């Protein structure tokens, strides 16, 4: 049968999506995906990463295996820089980074050599507010104690919420934090609390404690003198939100910037320039995994919280935060100084 040029063109146009879909389906067949965590082998991020690695392949065409790797350093900035400049851009590498990574460049972290709006965000696995916790034997029990006594807390690398929150409160709200920085990860800080090296910590780590140290909550091993959020938490209803003590609009704007990270807990990303169809494919797979009953049951067994945010929503939050008034951003930068939390 003879096909005229117009008919031939139409036939090729109709077949092209099918061929493209088949190529997309075949990309991951027989391959491995590297899941790179910006933290060490212990702690909440490792638990979340392993859970995602177990279930995500079921929702990706070709069912690739996922190999978990660790790239800790500088509060997640080391891994983020690697993703931005060196990671393969074909969808073969995904990452889970710390909650502070998306905002690090905005807040003046000079080590952050990346534009977070160019990453392809698959979503975040949870949402969590910040809070300060004090070991049960520490003399810090309330907000009044935080304003009248030195509060020695542990922290990880520059850009970590464990450093950012104390710096903001010291500068703007009259607290007396002393940050002992340089711990490898949250688990190391929790161990330091048990050893008496530090009194506590501030950060977005409630889900990590639930996952790795549920006995701390059951046995009341720590107190929560303040919640770094605009509302009380159902887990600690007697702990006041920090907004109860903020009196002026400028300071509130600065903390609104900090609150933006609440939707970014366990954020999952792809490097820049990954082909759009593959980004869409992995976003669908991520969302399907978050809704999967087997994944949910696995998460419940491990005491990890899942309250996911889609990749589109996460990208929108990041864009909105970078568009906040410059004055609020400059105040936040000044409050953090060199990023060492006032140490």
C-alpha positions as CSV (number, residue, x, y, z in Angstrom):
1,X,0.0,0.0,0.0
2,X,1.4,3.4,-1.0
3,X,1.4,6.1,1.6
4,X,1.3,9.7,0.5
5,X,3.6,12.2,2.2
6,X,0.8,13.7,4.3
7,X,-0.4,10.3,5.5
8,X,3.1,9.1,6.2
9,X,3.7,12.2,8.3
10,X,0.5,11.6,10.3
11,X,1.4,7.9,10.9
12,X,4.8,8.9,12.2
13,X,3.3,11.5,14.5
14,X,0.9,9.0,15.9
15,X,3.6,6.4,16.5
16,X,6.2,8.8,18.1
17,X,4.5,9.0,21.5
18,X,4.3,5.2,21.6
19,X,8.0,4.9,20.8
20,X,8.9,7.6,23.3
21,X,6.9,5.8,26.1
22,X,8.6,2.5,25.2
23,X,12.0,4.1,25.5
24,X,11.0,5.7,28.8
25,X,9.8,2.3,30.1
26,X,13.0,0.7,29.1
27,X,15.4,3.2,30.6
28,X,15.5,1.6,34.1
29,X,15.2,-2.0,33.0
30,X,18.2,-3.9,34.4
31,X,19.7,-0.8,36.0
32,X,20.5,0.5,39.4
33,X,19.5,3.9,40.8
34,X,21.8,5.5,43.3
35,X,20.0,7.1,46.3
36,X,22.5,9.5,47.9
37,X,21.8,10.7,51.4
38,X,23.4,13.9,52.7
39,X,23.8,12.4,56.1
40,X,25.7,9.6,57.8
41,X,24.6,5.9,58.0
42,X,22.7,6.4,61.3
43,X,19.8,8.6,62.2
44,X,16.4,9.4,60.8
45,X,17.4,10.2,57.2
46,X,19.0,6.7,56.9
47,X,15.7,5.1,58.0
48,X,13.7,7.1,55.5
49,X,16.2,6.5,52.8
50,X,16.2,2.7,53.2
51,X,12.3,2.7,53.3
52,X,12.1,4.6,50.1
53,X,14.7,2.4,48.5
54,X,12.7,-0.7,49.3
55,X,9.4,0.5,47.8
56,X,10.1,3.1,45.1
57,X,11.3,0.5,42.5
58,X,7.8,-1.1,42.5
59,X,6.4,2.1,41.0
60,X,9.1,2.7,38.4
61,X,8.8,1.1,35.0
62,X,11.6,-1.4,34.6
63,X,11.8,-2.0,38.4
64,X,15.4,-1.0,38.9
65,X,17.3,-1.8,42.1
66,X,18.1,1.1,44.4
67,X,21.5,1.3,46.2
68,X,21.7,3.7,49.2
69,X,24.9,5.7,49.6
70,X,25.9,8.4,52.1
71,X,27.6,11.7,51.5
72,X,27.5,13.6,54.8
73,X,29.1,17.0,55.3
74,X,28.3,20.7,55.9
75,X,24.7,20.2,56.9
76,X,23.9,18.6,53.6
77,X,25.6,21.3,51.5
78,X,28.4,19.0,50.4
79,X,25.9,16.6,48.8
80,X,23.8,19.4,47.3
81,X,26.9,20.9,45.6
82,X,27.7,17.4,44.2
83,X,24.2,17.0,42.8
84,X,24.4,20.4,41.2
85,X,27.8,20.1,39.6
86,X,28.8,16.4,39.2
87,X,25.9,14.0,39.5
88,X,24.7,12.3,36.3
89,X,21.7,14.1,34.8
90,X,19.8,11.2,33.4
91,X,17.7,10.1,36.3
92,X,20.0,7.4,37.5
93,X,20.8,9.3,40.8
94,X,18.3,10.7,43.3
95,X,19.0,12.2,46.7
96,X,17.5,13.0,50.1
97,X,19.0,16.1,51.7
98,X,18.6,17.9,54.9
99,X,15.6,20.3,55.3
100,X,17.9,23.3,55.4
101,X,19.5,22.6,52.0
102,X,16.9,24.4,49.8
103,X,17.3,27.7,51.8
104,X,21.0,27.6,52.4
105,X,22.0,29.9,49.5
106,X,19.1,32.4,50.3
107,X,20.4,32.7,53.9
108,X,24.0,33.5,52.9
109,X,25.7,30.1,53.2
110,X,28.8,30.8,51.0
111,X,29.5,27.1,50.8
112,X,26.2,26.5,49.0
113,X,27.2,26.6,45.3
114,X,23.9,25.7,43.8
115,X,20.5,27.2,42.8
116,X,17.8,25.1,44.5
117,X,15.2,26.3,42.0
118,X,17.1,24.4,39.3
119,X,16.9,21.1,41.1
120,X,14.1,18.8,40.1
121,X,12.2,18.2,43.3
122,X,10.3,14.9,43.5
123,X,8.7,15.9,46.8
124,X,9.3,15.6,50.6
125,X,8.4,12.6,52.6
126,X,7.2,14.4,55.7
127,X,6.4,17.8,57.2
128,X,7.7,18.8,60.6
129,X,8.1,22.0,62.6
130,X,11.2,22.9,64.5
131,X,11.5,22.6,68.2
132,X,14.1,22.9,71.0
133,X,14.6,19.9,73.3
134,X,16.5,19.8,76.6
135,X,17.7,16.6,78.2
136,X,15.6,15.8,81.3
137,X,18.5,16.4,83.6
138,X,19.3,19.9,82.1
139,X,18.3,23.1,83.9
140,X,16.4,24.3,80.9
141,X,12.7,23.6,81.3
142,X,10.9,26.7,79.9
143,X,11.1,29.7,77.6
144,X,11.9,31.8,80.7
145,X,14.9,29.5,81.4
146,X,16.1,30.0,77.8
147,X,16.1,33.7,78.3
148,X,17.9,33.7,81.7
149,X,20.4,30.7,81.4
150,X,23.0,29.6,79.0
151,X,21.7,26.7,76.9
152,X,24.4,24.5,75.5
153,X,23.2,22.7,72.4
154,X,24.7,20.4,69.8
155,X,24.8,21.1,66.1
156,X,26.0,19.6,62.8
157,X,27.4,21.6,59.9
158,X,26.9,25.1,58.6
159,X,23.4,25.5,57.2
160,X,21.9,23.0,59.6
161,X,18.7,24.0,61.5
162,X,20.5,23.0,64.6
163,X,22.7,26.1,64.1
164,X,20.2,28.4,62.4
165,X,17.4,28.3,65.0
166,X,19.7,29.1,68.0
167,X,21.3,31.9,66.0
168,X,18.0,33.5,65.2
169,X,16.8,33.3,68.7
170,X,20.0,34.7,70.2
171,X,19.9,37.6,67.8
172,X,16.2,38.4,67.8
173,X,14.6,37.0,71.0
174,X,17.2,37.4,73.8
175,X,18.1,33.7,74.3
176,X,21.6,32.5,75.5
177,X,22.5,29.6,73.3
178,X,26.0,28.2,73.0
179,X,26.3,25.9,70.1
180,X,28.8,23.1,70.0
181,X,28.9,22.4,66.3
182,X,30.6,19.8,64.1
183,X,28.7,16.7,65.1
184,X,28.4,14.3,62.1
185,X,24.6,13.9,62.3
186,X,21.6,14.2,64.5
187,X,22.3,10.8,66.1
188,X,25.7,12.0,67.3
189,X,24.0,15.0,68.9
190,X,21.5,12.8,70.7
191,X,24.4,10.7,72.0
192,X,26.1,13.8,73.2
193,X,23.0,14.7,75.1
194,X,23.0,11.4,76.9
195,X,26.7,11.8,77.7
196,X,26.2,15.2,79.1
197,X,28.3,16.9,76.5
198,X,25.4,19.2,75.6
199,X,22.1,20.1,77.2
200,X,19.9,19.7,74.1
201,X,19.4,20.7,70.5
202,X,17.1,22.7,68.3
203,X,15.9,21.6,64.9
204,X,13.3,19.9,62.8
205,X,13.9,16.4,64.1
206,X,10.7,15.2,65.8
207,X,10.1,12.5,63.2
208,X,13.7,11.3,63.6
209,X,13.3,10.9,67.3
210,X,10.0,9.0,66.8
211,X,11.8,6.7,64.3
212,X,15.1,6.0,66.1
213,X,14.5,6.9,69.8
214,X,10.8,6.3,70.6
215,X,11.6,5.4,74.2
216,X,12.8,9.0,74.6
217,X,9.2,10.2,74.2
218,X,7.7,7.3,76.2
219,X,10.1,7.7,79.1
220,X,10.1,11.6,79.0
221,X,13.9,11.8,78.4
222,X,13.6,15.4,77.2
223,X,11.5,18.5,77.7
224,X,10.3,20.8,74.9
225,X,10.6,24.4,76.2
226,X,9.6,26.0,72.8
227,X,8.2,24.9,69.5
228,X,9.6,26.8,66.5
229,X,6.3,27.0,64.7
230,X,3.2,29.1,64.5
231,X,1.1,26.6,66.4
232,X,1.2,24.0,69.2
233,X,2.1,20.4,68.4
234,X,-0.3,17.6,69.2
235,X,2.6,15.6,70.6
236,X,3.6,18.3,73.0
237,X,0.4,20.4,73.6
238,X,1.9,22.2,76.7
239,X,4.9,23.6,74.8
240,X,4.2,27.1,73.5
241,X,4.9,28.1,69.9
242,X,7.6,30.7,69.4
243,X,5.1,33.1,67.9
244,X,3.6,33.7,71.4
245,X,6.8,35.6,72.1
246,X,7.3,37.5,68.9
247,X,5.9,41.1,69.2
248,X,7.0,42.9,66.0
249,X,6.2,42.3,62.3
250,X,9.8,42.3,61.1
251,X,10.8,39.5,63.5
252,X,7.7,37.6,62.5
253,X,8.7,37.9,58.9
254,X,12.1,36.4,59.6
255,X,10.5,33.4,61.4
256,X,8.0,33.0,58.6
257,X,11.0,32.3,56.5
258,X,12.1,29.7,58.9
259,X,8.6,28.2,59.0
260,X,8.8,27.7,55.2
261,X,11.0,24.7,55.9
262,X,8.2,22.8,57.6
263,X,7.0,21.4,54.3
264,X,10.6,20.3,53.3
265,X,11.3,17.5,55.7
266,X,13.1,14.6,54.0
267,X,13.1,16.4,50.6
268,X,13.9,14.2,47.6
269,X,15.6,15.7,44.5
270,X,17.1,15.0,41.1
271,X,20.0,17.0,39.7
272,X,19.3,19.9,37.2
273,X,18.7,19.2,33.5
274,X,17.2,15.7,33.9
275,X,14.9,15.2,30.9
276,X,11.4,16.4,31.7
277,X,9.6,13.1,30.9
278,X,11.9,11.3,33.3
279,X,11.3,13.9,36.0
280,X,7.6,13.4,35.5
281,X,8.0,9.6,35.6
282,X,9.8,9.7,38.9
283,X,7.4,12.2,40.5
284,X,4.6,9.9,39.7
285,X,6.5,7.0,41.2
286,X,7.4,9.0,44.3
287,X,3.7,10.0,44.9
288,X,2.5,6.4,44.2
289,X,5.1,5.1,46.8
290,X,3.9,7.6,49.4
291,X,0.4,6.3,49.0
292,X,1.3,2.6,48.8
293,X,-0.3,0.6,51.6
294,X,2.8,-1.7,51.9
295,X,5.1,1.4,52.2
296,X,2.8,2.9,54.8
297,X,2.8,-0.3,56.8
298,X,6.6,-0.5,56.6
299,X,6.8,3.1,57.8
300,X,4.5,2.5,60.7
301,X,6.5,-0.5,61.8
302,X,9.6,1.7,61.9
303,X,7.8,4.5,63.7
304,X,8.5,7.0,60.9
305,X,6.0,9.7,60.0
306,X,4.8,10.1,56.4
307,X,3.0,13.3,55.5
308,X,4.3,13.8,52.0
309,X,4.4,16.9,49.8
310,X,4.4,16.6,46.0
311,X,7.3,17.7,43.9
312,X,5.2,20.5,42.3
313,X,4.2,21.9,45.7
314,X,7.7,21.7,47.1
315,X,9.1,23.6,44.1
316,X,6.4,26.2,44.6
317,X,7.3,26.7,48.3
318,X,10.9,27.2,47.4
319,X,10.1,29.7,44.7
320,X,7.8,31.6,47.1
321,X,10.4,31.7,49.9
322,X,13.0,33.1,47.6
323,X,10.5,35.9,46.7
324,X,10.1,37.0,50.3
325,X,10.9,40.6,51.2
326,X,14.6,41.3,51.0
327,X,14.5,43.0,54.4
328,X,13.3,39.8,56.2
329,X,16.0,37.8,54.4
330,X,18.7,40.3,55.3
331,X,17.7,40.2,59.0
332,X,17.8,36.4,58.9
333,X,21.3,36.5,57.4
334,X,22.5,39.0,59.9
335,X,21.1,37.0,62.8
336,X,23.0,33.9,61.6
337,X,26.3,35.8,61.1
338,X,28.8,33.3,59.8
339,X,26.4,30.4,60.2
340,X,28.1,29.1,63.3
341,X,25.0,29.7,65.5
342,X,26.8,32.4,67.6
343,X,29.5,30.0,68.8
